Amino acid sequence: MTPLAPSWRWFGASDPIPLSHIAQTGARHIVTSVYDVPPGMPWSADHVSPVRDAIKAAGLTWSVVESIPVTDEIKTRSGAWRAHVDAWKTSLLAVGAAGVPVVCYNFMPVLDWTRTELNWAYPGGSQALRFDAVDCAAYDIVVLEREGADADYSDAMADRARDRAATFSDPQRQALEHAILSGLPGADRGYTRDEFRQRLAWYDEIDADALRSNLTDFMAEVVPVAAEAGILLAIHPDDPPFPLFGLPRVVSVAGDYERFIDRVPHPANGITMCTGSLGARSDNDLIAMTAAMADRVHFAHLRNVGREPDGSFYESEHLNGDVPMVDVVALLMRENARRVAAGSAPIPYRPDHGHIIGPDADGAFNPGYTFAGRLRGLGELQGLMAGLSANGAGT
């Protein structure tokens, strides 16, 4: 049985983990982007080809672009949004001409993926990423002082947030703000507190229905171009998959996927199955969602989370958490076998958000993108797939 295609996130020439080290991991496919072009500007062959050639020279294959940034102008359909959509289309054509078959992107307003702690003490001595719902509310209500923030939380949560904020030292407050606003790897940018307030104001008139409409309108424009370029689009779910700082998030639950796939049913319109993002919500049935959308999965982020009752979660070990990883991977393998038998390429996946373990603590890395931590995750996932294959899963 053919396993999914193992890949690795690389952040370009500035990544402290070079391609020569990635080539030693067992991952044969690279997930990366063009990092020297500002969001909203078009990519050309002169931008894309050197990235492809560097990856090829390392004996690897560029299989996924993650991502072509979707600007807030596009999400709000304001300012220079038309020029930004046209630039996105131009970038798709450049990516297709370079032979990269999948583009992952997201539609999260203002903030990309969000955590409140970057080195949370995990049992056993490693360190992990964490989203603390109380800390986030404390930042929103007390530090940011967002107008109307109290109304977005229960009375009990607002009280807990104020109590928590009262305990913050200046370094703790600064570390929390840095984690939320600095722009985690892959994000378009970071913000100062005032810049963040200003950007939030862009969405004052944008509710969830309006954002959904803007998303499907965007898809209706770019999916045909992707198909023309030979590209599969794979939208990434919201992370976390619920509203933050008064901002709607509209790629969080099964119904969200059903809406935009029904609106733009072309096979090129697909998803990134991020088990950790979707798994942060206890009401997301990952097994049912994977079974229902397997034919739309063009890329997978495989990671696990431990959920807490108040909405907090932390990045757990890849095979140890609240995500039913064995069942989800078995379903993806079954779909993968169908595609390979039909002559299509296997589904690329990458281990996501490794812990800080062993030598990682003494080296340089992007938050969540350690070397040893992700290598452990890759090994665990490869072993899982080998075991499932040997036992007939995915047939």
KAQUIQUI-V683679 format. One record per helix or strand of 3 or more residues. SS is the DSSP state (helix for helix, strand for strand). FROM is the first residue (numbers start at 1). LEN is the number of residues. If there is no record, write none. Layout:
ss;from;len
SS;FROM;LEN
SS;FROM;LEN
//
This chain:
ss;from;len
strand;5;5
helix;12;3
helix;19;4
strand;29;4
helix;45;13
strand;61;6
helix;72;5
helix;81;17
strand;102;4
strand;117;5
strand;127;5
helix;133;11
helix;149;4
helix;155;13
helix;170;12
helix;193;9
helix;208;22
strand;232;5
helix;254;10
strand;269;6
helix;275;5
helix;286;11
strand;297;6
strand;305;3
strand;313;3
helix;325;17
strand;348;4
helix;358;5
helix;371;20
//
